[in-house]
Amino acid sequence: MHDPDPPFRPVRRREGYLPLEDLGLIGDGTTTALVGLDGSISWMCLPRFDSEPLFCGLLDHARGGHFTLAPEDLVEARQRYEPDTGVLTTELRSPTGLVRVTDALALRSGADLTDDAPADRSELVRSAVVLAGDVRLRVELEPRGGAQARELFSGLEVRPSRRPDLRLHLRSNRPMSGPHSTHDLRQGDRLDLVLSWGRFHRHHRLDTDAMLQGTVDAWRRWMHHFTYGGPEELLVRRSALTLKLCDDWANGSLVAAPTSSLPAPIGGVRNWDYRYAWIRDASFAVFALRRIGFHGEADAFLGWVLDAFEYRGQPRIMYDLQGDPVPDEVEDSELEGYQRSAPVRWGNGAADQRQHDIYGEILDCAHQWLRSDKEIEPALWARLATLADAAEQAWRQPDQGIWEVRSEGRVFTYSAGLCQVALDRAAQMGQRLGLPGRIAHWKASADELRQKILEQAWDERAQTLSAHLDGGGVLDASLLALPLRRVVPADHPRMVATTTAIAQRLSAGDGLLYRYLHEESPDGLAGDEGAFVLCSFWLVDNLIGQGRVEEAEELYASLCARASPLGLLSEQINPSTGEFMGNFPQAFSHIGIIASGVNLARAREGTQA
């Protein structure tokens, strides 16, 4: 549970790995790092989110590399964020003393985080101060594959063996003869470390207080735009910050998660690289962020989607952060995987899948773009009109669906629903702005497709809409997203029945939902998986739309209580243990916290979400 003032707790490891719940995220709009409860940084990619990791002990604790700043003989620890910031503090207790480590990926002094511009300094700040007693602090800077280091410019020049393109500079307020050192400190003593890459700041005065304060101030200026006042406000605030940490500030894109290959479940093979930008994630994120005051980020996401589509000339489900194709998927046999869950993968093979929801995602983004009083040039509109025409035919063809199954395709109801969205949004834009195109035809086709979904996907015996358009009663939690995309009203009798069926048959217990049942819907991969967090937030939204607000509030509170003490959520949860599974933190899960909170707040006020 999110706790702004958490108690100390023992540091736990399994197979040499911290639980995901014991990791905190810091970032600077270009990259991120995960800081453990034990004072280690076990994940950081340089120079950007999707670069090869400098430290990836998260995926191999022995060989992946880490940057540790911690007391010897660590007994217990706690972590918390500086309020309304991406600056993290970790308090670590040894038998002889207590030390506080403050970590941040530093931001430029005076940075305006609403700008579509870089704000990073290419510097990681780690500042330790002894709060009580005496502490022997150990420093271990160990990139994956090792490194060569030499004393240079009041610090160390570090050359990672695997990354000849990276030239690192480690500065300290205390002498360091190498990347591994120990420091005996008393109460009030400090150890300041700054790791730089790119443009060095070696000739600047080492002033970590100023760097940290400038970073705190930049975050808090950004949070002045926050306008939410509904349930779980502290967690919604933290979710907004988490999405901003997953945002590439210069490009406007959003990574699905800042990590790769965290397994779902442990020991399984469902290990994917999520450090890329999915169009559907951007579409959902726009809805969430716009409604809590962050219009600039919403518009940046929308602009990125349209730029990527226009530049590439064809719809793709995901792109890299700059709008280029995602690298081919490869397996890294050198790393054992988190808790020995191989394979570790870089790149994502789903990038080339056929997923027909992409038509609706892009056109819905364009629709939201125009609702922000923006304009669409004729050349782009011509391409969007072509997408609407393609959607009219595409829904009849099998695809891999929203869940990116790696089995033979089917005609998924959700994919057909998003083709309906494509037709509907194209018709709305064309009619409102007098744009050229088959406006009346698109509108008629959208209405017809909505009716086909209600009729063809309905299974009378099972009393539910089905995962596939040919019926059959097989369930898929993606059906809960149909009302969110305004394909079917949440209170339509068949949607009400579908909601009940999903809540019962896909239940993983205590409000958690599976995406689908593997025995009913084989996806081409071995093993099962955990409960998918976002699906439960979709259930909250459907309950609200059906007037079952008290049930929705109860479910929402139970889901929010599953967040880590730092207010972070993973992609999936192990229903039997409550442990986090999958890539972490997951943008989709935090989108759910925000969107469902907004919908509940509006339901309380009696306004439409």
N, C-alpha and C positions, 0 to 999 in steps of 0.2 A: 504493500500500500504506500502511496506517495506520502512522504512525511518530511516537511521542511526542516524539522529538528529531530532527526532519527537517533535512536540509542546506539551505543556501540554494540558490535556483534563480532563473534569469532570469524576469522577468515577461513572459508571452506574451499576445498578443492576436490575435484573428482577426476581421477586419471591425470592429475597435474593441472587441471583447468578450473578457473573460477566459474561459478554459475553466471549466466548472462545477466541475471538480476543484480549482480555485484559489479557491473560495469557502468561507467558514466561517459557521456558523449561531449566532446568539445569540438569546435570548428571555427572556420574563418571565411566561409563562403567559397572556398576553393578546395579544401580538403577537411577531413575530420580525424580525430584520434579517439580511441577508447581507453579510458583510464580505469584501472581496476581498484577494488577495495584494498588490495595489497600494495598499492603505490606503483604498480607496473603499467606501462603503456604497451599493450600487446597488439595494437593495430593502428597503423598510420600509413597512408599511401601518399607518396610525393611524386610530382608536385601537385597532383589533383586527385579527386575522388577515385577515378578509374585507372590511375597509374599502378605500376607494380608496387606492392607494399614494401616500405622500408622495414617496418616491424610487423610480423604476422605470427607472433607466438600464440595468438588466438587460434591458429590452425595447426600449430605444431609447437608445443611448449618448449621442446628441447632444441629445435633447429630453426624455428621461425623468426627468432629475434625479438628483442624487447628493449625498453628504456625504463629502468627501475630506479626509483628514489624512495627508499624506505628504511626504517630502523632495523637493525639486526634483532632477531628473536621477537618478531612481531606477534603480539598476543590478540589484539582486537582492533577494530577500526570502524569508522563511519564516514559517509560521504553526503555532501549537500551542495547545491548550487547557491552561489550568490544570487539573491532574489532578482528575478526578471533579467537574467543574463545567461550566457553560455560559459561562464567562469565557474570552475568546479573546485571545491575544497575537500581534501581527504585528511581526516585526523587519525593518526596511527599511534597506538599505544604499545610500548615495549615494557618489560619488567621494571625498567629504570626511569622511564620518562614518556612524555607525550609530545608529538610533533604534528604540526599542521602543514600540509603541502597544498599550495594553490596552483592550479594548472589552467592554462589558457592558450589557445592559438590566437596570438595577439592581433588586434585591429589597429588601423591607423588612427592616430589621435584626431578627433573631430570628425571621424567617418560618419557619413549619413547612410544607414543601411537600407534606406528606401530607394537609393540610386541604383540603376542598373550598371554598376561599376564595381571593380574589385575594391575591397577594403582591407585586404590582408597585408601583413608585413613579412610573410614567409618566415615567421619565427614562432617557436614553441617556448613558452615560459613555464618554468617549474621553480617555484619559490617555497622553500621550507623554513619554518621558524619553530624553535623548541618552545613549547608552552609550559612545560613543567619537567623538572628533573634533568637527568643527563641522558643523551641519546648518541649512539654510534650509527650514523647514517651511511648507507652504502649506495653508491652510484654505479650503475651498470648500463652503459650505452652499447648495445649489441645488435647492429643491423643483421638482417637475414644474410647468411653467407659470410659473416665476418666483415672486418674493415681494417684499414691501415690508418694510424693516427700519428700526428706529430704536433709538437708545440708550435703555435703560430699566432701572432697578434693577440696577446693576452688570453689565449685559450688554446683550443685544439682544432686542427684541421683534420677532418675525418673523411676518408674515401671508402665508401662501401664497395666490397669486392664485386657484388652482383650489379652495381649501378654506377658504372664509370661516368655516367652523365650527371651524377649528383656530387656536388662538393659541399660538404657540411662543415659548419663552424660551430663549435661548442665553447661558449664563454661562461665564466664563473666568477663569483666574488671571492673565491678561495682557490689556492693553487691546485692544479690538477696535472699530473704527469702522464695520464692516460685515460682511456674511456672507462676504466674500472678503478674506483677509489673508495676509501672510507674516510669519514670525517667525525671526529669526536666533538660534540657540541653540548653546551650547557643552556640552561633556561635563558631565553632572550636572544641566543645566537641564531644566525641565519645562514642558509646556503642557497644561493640564487644560481640558477642554470638557465641559459638561453641557447637553444639549438636553432641555427639559422641555415637557410638554403637559398638558392637564387642570389639575390643581391645581398651581400654581407653588410652588417652594421658594425664591423669590428672597430671602426674608428669612433663610434659613438660611445658616449658614457653609458655604462651598464646600470640602468635605472629600472629595475623590475617593478618597483612601486608605481612609477609613472606609466609604464607599459600596461600594467594590470588595471590601473585606474582609468586610463584612456579606453581600454577594452570594455570595462564595466559601464562607463558613461555612454559608449556607442550603443551597447545593447539596450540600456534603459531609455535612451532617446527613441529607439525604434519601438519599444514597448509602449510608449505614450500613445501610439495609434490604436492600441487594444481597446475594444469597446464592449466586450462581452460582460454580461452580468447575470448569468444563469447558474444552474447547478454545477458543482465541482469546479468552481472558478479557478482555484489554484492549479488544478490539473489541466484545465483548458489553456491556461496561461503557459504552462510548461509544454503542452503539445504544440502551441503556436511557435515557441522557441525551438522545439525539436524539428518542426518542418522547416524553419528558417535555417537550421544547421544542416539540413539535407538539401538545401537549395544552392545551386551554383549562381552566385549573385551577379556575375558578369554576363552569363548567357541567359539566365532566366529559367533554366531547366531544373528538374527536381529528380534526385536519385530515389529509386524505390526504397533502398536502404543503403547505408554506407559500407556494408560488408559483403563478403562473398562466401558461399559454401558452408554457412552454418546450418547444420543438418536438421531435418524435420521428418522423422525423429532421430534421436541418437542411434547410431549404428546403421542408419538407412542410407540410401543413395540419392535422396531428393535434396541435393546440395547444389544451389544455383548462385550465379553471380548477379547481384541486384544493383550494382553500382552504375546503372544506366537509367535513362528517362523513358518511362512508359507514357504513351499518350493518355491512356485512361486514368493514370494516377494524376496527371496534370488537370484533367477535366474535373475529377472529384475534389482535388485540392483547391481549385478556383472557387467552387461552391463554398467550401469551408472557410477559406481565408477572407473572402469578400465579406462574409457575414460577421466577422469579428474585427473589421476595421482595416484589414491589410489589402487595400485595393491595388496598391502598387505591385505587390507580389503576384496578385491574381492576374493583373494585366501583363506582367512579365511572362508568366507561364503561358498565357494565351498567345502572346506574340511569338514566343519560342515555338509553340506548336505550329502556328501558321507559317513561320519562317522555314522550319524544317520541312514541312510538307511542300511548300512552294519551291524550295531549293532543290529537293530531291525529285520532285515531279511525280512521285507515287506514294501512296500511303504505306507507312510501316508502323508496326505496333510499338516499336521502341527505337531510340537513337542513342548515340553517345551524347555527352553533355553539350557538345558543340553542334549537334544536329547531323553528324556523320553516321554511317552504318556502324553497328556494334561489331566488335571483333568476333571471329569464329570461336566457338567453344572448344577449349582444350583442357585436358586433365593434367594436373601437376603431381607427378608420382613421387616427388621428393618430400612432400608434406603429408603427415599422417591424418590430418583433419581434426577438427574439434572433438575432443574425447574419443579420438581414434575412429572418427567417422569419415572415412575416405569414400569417394574421391573429392579432392579439392579441384574446383573448376574456375577458369578465367574465361571471360567472354560468355555469350549466351546463345545457345542454338535455337531458342524459340524466336529469335529476331526475324528469322525467315519463314516462320509459320504463316499459314493462312488463318486469319482471325477477322471475321466479318464485322465485329463490333467496331473496328477501327473507322469505318465510314461514319458511324454515328458520333464517335468520340471527336473526330476532327470537325464535323459540321456543328456539333454542339459547342465546341470551343469557338468557332467562328460566330455562332449565334450570340454567345456570351460576350464576345469581343465587340460586336455591334451594339449590344445593350449598354456598353460602357461609353457610348458616343464616339466610337472609333469608326474608321472607314476601311473598306475593302476595295482595293483597286480592281479594275475590270479584268485584268489578266488572272488575278487570283480567284475572282468570282467565277470565271470561266472554268477553272480547274475544280472548284468546289461544286459547280453544277454538274460536271462530269462525274464527280464522286456520288452525287445523288442519283444520277442515272445508273451508275454501277451498282449502288445499293439495292435498287429495285429488282435486279436480277440475282445479286450475290446471295441473298438469304436462302435461296433454294438449294445452294450448293453446300456440301459438308465443309466444316472447318475444324480447327483445334480448340475453339472456344476460349472464353475468358480465362480458364484455368490452364491453358497451354498444355493440354494433354499430349502425350507422346505416343499415342495409339492412333489407330485409323480414325479419321474425322467422322463427325456426325453433323446433322442439321440441328444445332443447338438453339433452343428457344431464346436464350439471352442474346445470341448473335442476331437472330431474326428481329428481336426487339430493338436492338441498336441500329439495324437497317431501317426500321420504322422511324427511329429518332432522326436518322439522316434525311429521310424524305420529309418529315415534319418540319425540321429546322430549316431546310432549304426552302420549303414553301413559305414558312413564316418570314424569313429574311427577304425573299423575293417579293412577297406581297406588301410588306411594310415599306420597303425602300424602292419599289418599282423596278427591280432588277430584271434583266432578261432571263428567260428560261421557261421550262414547262411547269409553271407555278401551279396551275389548277390540277395538272396531271399528278404532280408530286403530292399535293394535298389529298387527292382522291386515293392515290396508291398508299399513302400513309394510313388513312382511315381503313382501307381494305386490309392492309397487313395487320393492323391492330386487331381487327375482327378475326382474321385467320389465326392469330396467336391464341386468342381466347377460345376458339373453337377446336383447332387442330391439336393444340398442346394439352387440352383438357382431357383428363381420364375420369370418366364417370364412376367407375368402380372404386378407384383410389381417392376420389374427391379432391383432386389437386391438378394444377398445371404441371406439366412434365418437363424434365430437363431437355427433351428433344421434341421437335415439332410434330413428330409422328405419334405423340402420346406415349402410352405404355406405363405411366405412373411412376417412372424413375424420377427421383427428386434431386434437385441441385439448389444449393443456397443462393446461387446467382439470381434465381427467380425473385428473391427479395429485393433486388435492385431495380426491377421493372418499374415500380411506383416512383422510385427516386429519379428515374430518367423520364418520368411522365409518359410511360408507355401504357400502363394500366393503372387506374386509381387504386390506392391502397384499400379503400373501402368497397371496391367492386366485390360482389359475392364470391366470385371464383378466386380472387386474390386473398380474400379473408380465409377461405378454405385452404388455400395453398400455404398461407402463413401458419395456420394451425398444423397442417401436415408436416411442414419443415420443422416447426418447434418440437414436434413429437418424434418424428422418425429420424431426424438428423441430430437429435440431442446428444451431446457428449456429457451432459449433466451440469447442474448448477448454472444454467444460462448459456453454456458454451455450445457451439454448433460445429459439426463437420461440414466441409464444403459439399461432399457427396459420400456415398458408401462405396467402397472400392469393389465389393463383391457385386454390386449392381451396376457400377459404372467403371469398368477397367480403364486405366489411363496409360497403360503401357509401361508402368514402372512397378518394381517389386516393393512389397511392404505397404503398411498403412501410414497414416500421418496423424498429427494432432488436430485440435480444434482451431479453426481459422478465426482469429479475433474479429476481423472486420465484419464477418457474417453476423455475429451477434449484435453489432451496432446497427446493421441493416434491419435486424429483427426489432430493435428498439424503434426505429423510424416507422416501420410498418404498424406497430402497436399504436404509436401516436396517431398515424393516419386513420386508424380504425376507432379512435376515441378511447382507447384503453390506456389512458395516460398514467394511471397509478401503476399498472403492470410495467409500463415502459420505464417509469422512474425507478422502480425496484430493480429491474434488470440493468439499467444504466449504472446505478450505484454499485451493483455487484461487479460489473465489468471494470469500472474505474478502480475498485478496490484491488484489482489484480495487477495494477501498475507497480513497478519497482519502487523502492523508497525514494528514488530520484524522479519518479513520475514517467518512466519510460516503459514501452511495451514492445514486445517482439511480434513477429508475424503470426506465430501459433503458440498454443499452450498445451502442455501435456495434461489431459483431463484427470488422470489418476494422481498426479503429484502437484499440479499447479506450476511446474517449472516452465520457463520460457523455451521455445523451440524456433528454429529458423532464423533468418537474418534479422539483425538487431542494430538499432531500433528501426521499426518498420513504419514508413511514412503512412501507409494505408491505415494502420491501427490508430495513429494519432489523428488522421483525418476523421476517423469514426468518432473519436472522443469529441472533437470540435463540432462536427455536423449534428450528431445526435444531441449534444448539449444545446445547440442553437434551436433545434426543433422542439426540444422539451421546454426551453424558455419561452418560445413563441406559443406553444400550446398552453402554458400557464397563463400567458397574457391574453389568450383567446384570439391570436392572430395566426394567419396561415404561414406555414414554413416555406 
